[in-house]
Amino acid sequence: MNSAELVDAGKKYIETTAQMQQELIAKLNTMSLEWLARAQVEADLMSKLSAKLTAARTAPDVASAHSEWFAEWIKLCGENSRRLFLNNQELMKTATHVLSTDWPKGGMGS
């Protein structure tokens, strides 16, 4: 490999790395906003539980409030697990796409 080819390979490597980083950062930013929204939903759920427990006058009221909260919380946990799995798939898909289409074949030396 002559010096011009080496420079071209290095340039391609840097461009591809920068593109991959930009794509992954964009995905991570989107995911971060989604997770912040999900955290807000959980905080709202806790707030509702707190209000119901404060208003409860009997043990059955407390048990009912807790039961309702727990059912919603379990549902959120399932949704969060599904979302986490999908987020990981999206990250792997993005990385695979960039590496398979733009990454210099065989690394910088080819």
C-alpha positions as CSV (number, residue, x, y, z in Angstrom):
1,M,0.0,0.0,0.0
2,N,1.5,3.3,-1.0
3,S,1.2,6.5,1.0
4,A,-1.7,7.9,-1.0
5,E,-3.7,4.7,-0.4
6,L,-2.8,4.8,3.3
7,V,-4.0,8.4,3.5
8,D,-7.2,7.5,1.7
9,A,-7.8,4.5,4.0
10,G,-7.1,6.6,7.1
11,K,-9.5,9.3,5.8
12,K,-12.2,6.7,5.2
13,Y,-11.7,5.2,8.6
14,I,-12.0,8.6,10.3
15,E,-15.1,9.5,8.3
16,T,-16.8,6.2,9.0
17,T,-16.0,6.4,12.7
18,A,-17.4,9.9,12.8
19,Q,-20.6,8.8,11.0
20,M,-21.1,5.8,13.2
21,Q,-20.6,8.0,16.3
22,Q,-23.2,10.5,15.0
23,E,-25.7,7.8,14.2
24,L,-25.3,6.1,17.6
25,I,-25.4,9.4,19.5
26,A,-28.6,10.4,17.7
27,K,-30.1,7.0,18.6
28,L,-29.0,7.4,22.2
29,N,-30.4,10.9,22.5
30,T,-33.8,9.7,21.3
31,M,-33.7,6.7,23.6
32,S,-32.7,9.0,26.5
33,L,-35.7,11.2,25.9
34,E,-38.0,8.1,25.8
35,W,-36.6,6.8,29.1
36,L,-37.0,10.2,30.7
37,A,-40.7,10.1,29.7
38,R,-41.0,6.6,31.1
39,A,-39.5,7.7,34.4
40,Q,-42.0,10.5,34.5
41,V,-44.9,8.0,34.1
42,E,-43.5,6.0,37.0
43,A,-43.2,9.1,39.1
44,D,-46.8,10.0,38.3
45,L,-47.9,6.5,39.3
46,M,-46.1,6.8,42.6
47,S,-47.7,10.2,43.2
48,K,-51.2,8.7,42.6
49,L,-50.4,5.9,45.0
50,S,-49.3,8.4,47.6
51,A,-52.5,10.4,47.2
52,K,-54.7,7.3,47.4
53,L,-52.9,6.1,50.5
54,T,-53.2,9.5,52.1
55,A,-56.9,9.5,51.4
56,A,-57.5,5.9,52.5
57,R,-59.5,5.5,55.7
58,T,-59.6,1.7,56.0
59,A,-57.3,-1.2,55.6
60,P,-59.2,-2.4,52.5
61,D,-58.8,1.1,51.0
62,V,-55.0,0.8,51.5
63,A,-55.0,-2.7,50.1
64,S,-57.0,-1.6,47.1
65,A,-54.7,1.4,46.4
66,H,-51.6,-0.8,46.7
67,S,-53.1,-3.5,44.5
68,E,-54.0,-1.0,41.8
69,W,-50.6,0.6,41.9
70,F,-48.9,-2.8,41.8
71,A,-50.8,-3.9,38.7
72,E,-49.9,-0.7,36.9
73,W,-46.3,-1.0,38.0
74,I,-46.0,-4.6,36.8
75,K,-47.4,-3.4,33.4
76,L,-44.9,-0.6,33.2
77,C,-42.1,-3.1,34.1
78,G,-43.2,-5.3,31.2
79,E,-43.3,-2.3,28.8
80,N,-39.8,-1.1,30.1
81,S,-38.4,-4.6,29.5
82,R,-39.8,-4.6,25.9
83,R,-38.5,-1.1,25.3
84,L,-35.0,-2.0,26.6
85,F,-34.9,-5.0,24.3
86,L,-36.0,-2.9,21.3
87,N,-33.5,-0.2,22.1
88,N,-30.7,-2.7,22.2
89,Q,-31.9,-4.1,18.8
90,E,-31.9,-0.6,17.3
91,L,-28.4,0.1,18.6
92,M,-27.1,-3.2,17.2
93,K,-28.9,-2.6,13.9
94,T,-27.3,0.9,13.6
95,A,-23.8,-0.3,14.4
96,T,-24.2,-3.3,12.0
97,H,-25.5,-1.1,9.2
98,V,-22.6,1.4,9.5
99,L,-20.0,-1.3,9.8
100,S,-21.3,-3.4,6.9
101,T,-21.8,-0.6,4.5
102,D,-19.2,2.0,5.2
103,W,-16.4,0.5,7.3
104,P,-13.2,-0.1,5.3
105,K,-13.1,-3.8,4.5
106,G,-10.4,-5.5,6.5
107,G,-9.7,-2.4,8.6
108,M,-7.4,0.5,7.7
109,G,-4.8,-1.8,6.1
110,S,-6.9,-2.8,3.1
